[in-house]
Amino acid sequence: MKPCLELLNYYISLMQTPIKHFEPYLPEQNLWNYAHRGVFRGGNMPWAHLNLTWNVQAANLGDVEGGTASIHEKFWNPGKRELLPYLATWRWRMKGFWEGMEERGRHGCV
């Protein structure tokens, strides 16, 4: 996997699509569902699931301990309560990162 400017430009162009094609309530998810709807639904870019080493939905502690790169989970209400400590650690790391960026910005170091 790698970023692709051509694909990003395609996504941006879809933002000009009339709202009847995809609901804006979950903007990125619905945009991607529309963009990658597959040939049988009128599209030309079908999608495929990522390998479980990259992303897991409905994760459990075994997935985390097994080294998956990312999990699709809400830190405030995970599907498996056993993930709370893991998710809390990442939440605070993220919060600390952004607080550090704000502090650097106040001192002109960005």
C-alpha positions as CSV (number, residue, x, y, z in Angstrom):
1,M,0.0,0.0,0.0
2,K,1.1,3.5,-0.7
3,P,-0.4,6.9,-1.2
4,C,-1.3,7.9,-4.7
5,L,-1.9,11.5,-5.8
6,E,-4.0,10.3,-8.8
7,L,-6.4,8.5,-6.4
8,L,-6.5,11.4,-4.0
9,N,-7.5,13.7,-6.9
10,Y,-10.2,11.2,-7.9
11,Y,-11.6,11.2,-4.3
12,I,-11.6,15.0,-4.4
13,S,-13.4,15.1,-7.7
14,L,-16.1,12.8,-6.2
15,M,-16.8,15.4,-3.6
16,Q,-18.5,17.4,-6.4
17,T,-20.9,14.5,-7.0
18,P,-24.6,15.2,-6.2
19,I,-25.5,14.1,-2.7
20,K,-27.9,11.5,-4.0
21,H,-24.9,9.2,-4.8
22,F,-23.6,9.0,-1.3
23,E,-24.7,10.3,2.1
24,P,-22.4,12.9,3.7
25,Y,-23.1,11.7,7.3
26,L,-20.0,9.4,7.4
27,P,-18.1,11.3,4.7
28,E,-15.0,9.3,4.2
29,Q,-16.6,5.9,4.6
30,N,-19.5,6.7,2.3
31,L,-17.2,8.4,-0.2
32,W,-15.0,5.3,-0.3
33,N,-18.0,3.0,-0.6
34,Y,-19.2,5.0,-3.6
35,A,-15.7,5.3,-5.2
36,H,-15.0,1.5,-4.9
37,R,-18.5,0.2,-5.5
38,G,-17.4,-2.3,-8.1
39,V,-18.5,-3.1,-11.6
40,F,-21.8,-4.8,-10.6
41,R,-22.9,-1.6,-8.9
42,G,-21.9,0.7,-11.7
43,G,-18.3,1.4,-10.7
44,N,-15.0,0.5,-12.1
45,M,-12.9,0.3,-9.0
46,P,-13.9,-2.7,-6.8
47,W,-12.4,-3.0,-3.4
48,A,-11.0,-5.9,-1.4
49,H,-10.4,-6.5,2.3
50,L,-6.9,-5.7,3.6
51,N,-5.0,-8.7,5.0
52,L,-5.6,-9.0,8.7
53,T,-1.9,-8.1,9.3
54,W,-2.9,-4.5,8.2
55,N,-6.3,-3.9,9.7
56,V,-8.8,-5.7,11.9
57,Q,-12.5,-4.9,12.5
58,A,-14.0,-6.3,15.7
59,A,-10.5,-6.8,17.1
60,N,-9.6,-8.7,20.2
61,L,-6.5,-8.7,22.4
62,G,-5.0,-11.6,20.4
63,D,-5.1,-9.4,17.2
64,V,-3.2,-6.7,19.0
65,E,-0.7,-9.1,20.6
66,G,-0.3,-10.7,17.1
67,G,1.0,-7.4,15.7
68,T,-1.8,-6.2,13.4
69,A,-0.9,-2.7,12.1
70,S,-4.3,-1.1,12.9
71,I,-7.6,-1.9,14.5
72,H,-11.0,-0.3,13.7
73,E,-12.2,0.5,17.2
74,K,-13.6,3.3,19.4
75,F,-11.4,3.9,22.4
76,W,-14.3,5.2,24.5
77,N,-16.5,2.1,23.8
78,P,-14.6,-0.9,22.4
79,G,-16.4,-4.0,21.3
80,K,-14.1,-6.0,23.6
81,R,-13.5,-4.4,27.0
82,E,-10.1,-6.2,27.2
83,L,-8.9,-3.7,24.7
84,L,-9.5,-0.7,27.0
85,P,-5.9,-0.5,28.4
86,Y,-4.4,-0.8,25.0
87,L,-6.7,1.9,23.5
88,A,-6.2,4.2,26.4
89,T,-2.4,4.1,25.9
90,W,-2.8,5.1,22.3
91,R,-5.3,7.8,23.2
92,W,-2.9,9.4,25.6
93,R,0.0,9.1,23.2
94,M,-2.1,10.9,20.6
95,K,-3.2,13.6,23.1
96,G,0.4,14.1,24.2
97,F,1.6,14.4,20.6
98,W,-0.9,17.2,19.8
99,E,-0.3,19.0,23.1
100,G,3.4,19.0,22.2
101,M,2.7,20.4,18.7
102,E,0.6,23.2,20.2
103,E,3.4,24.0,22.7
104,R,5.9,24.1,19.9
105,G,3.6,26.4,17.9
106,R,3.3,28.8,20.9
107,H,7.1,29.1,20.8
108,G,7.5,29.5,17.1
109,C,9.1,26.1,16.6
110,V,6.7,24.6,14.1
